[in-house]
């Protein structure tokens, strides 16, 4: 496994004036799901984003039916902010998208616990 690319994690939709950025994460190998790679990558990215890059808010969009991902994002501190009905087209139909977010102050409080 050493030297293999497991996936990607990063920020996009950057708005320096507002201090916001969107998180995007993809794991390429489905057999690696549930092994802790995603939460670790998110933890490292959030630490860098809030401490080093001084972002104020990180947000994301996830298909509302993806309960596994929503649980992982909640475990990372993200809070559901809203739902976009029939927002994306996936697997032959329109699906709802859940919008989640995390403020730097919320992230800091969670780290103190």
N, C-alpha and C positions, 0 to 999 in steps of 0.2 A: 504494500500500500504506500510505502514511502515514495514521494515524488509524483504520486498520482493526483490529478486535479479532481476534487470531489464535487465542485460546484463553484458558484460565484455568489458574492455578496457585495453590495455597494449602495451608493446613494445616487439619485437622479432627481429631476424636477427641482433643481437647486434654486432657492430664492434667498440670496444673501441679505437683501433689504429686510425681508420678513423673518429671516433666520430659520427657514423651514427647508426640509429635504425629505424625499420619499425613499424608503428602504425597499430594496429588491433583493431577494435571495432565491437561488435555484440549486437544488442538489441533483446531480446528473444520474446517480446510481440509486435506484429505488431500494436496493438491498441495504443501503446505508441509512435509510430512514429509521428514526427511533433509536439511533446510536449516540445521540447527543451532539453531532457535528453542527446541526443548524443552530440550536440554542447557544453553543459556544461561539460560533461565527457572529451571531447577532450581538452577544455580550461584548465581544471585542470591538465590533463596529460601533456600538452605542458608546462605549468608553472613549474611543477615538473621536467620534462625532461630537459628543458633548464636552469632553475635556480639552481636546486638542484643537478642534475646529470651531468650537463655540457656537454650535447650532442650538437654537432655542426649542425647536420642535421637530421630531421625526414622525412621519406618518407612513401609512401603507394601505394598499387595497388588496383584498383577498376574496376569492369566490366564497360566498356565504355558505355554500355546501361543504367547504373544505374544513371540517371540524378539527381535524388533526392540526392543521396549520394555525387555526384560530386559537386552539389550546396552547400551542407553542408560543404564539405571539403574546397571549395573556401571561404566560409564565415568564416572559421576558419583560413584562411591565406594561405592555400596550393595552389601551382601553378602547372599547368600541365607541365610535363617535357617530356612526350613522350607517345607513344602508341605501345603496343605489339600486333601484328596482330595474330588472331586465337590462342591465348596463353593459354586459359583455355577451358575446356569442361564443358558446363552447359546446362541443360535442353535439352539434345539430340543433341547438336551441339557445334562447336567451336566458341568462342567469343573473341573479342578484349578486352584488358586490358589497362586502362589508368594508367600511373605512375605519381604520384604527389609528390611534396616535399616542405619543408619549412626549410630555414636556420635560425639559431638563430638570426642573424642580422636582417632578414626580420621580424621575430616575435617581436623583440624588437622595431623596427620602428613602427609596427602596434599598439603596446601597448602605444606608445607616442601620438598617434592621439586622 
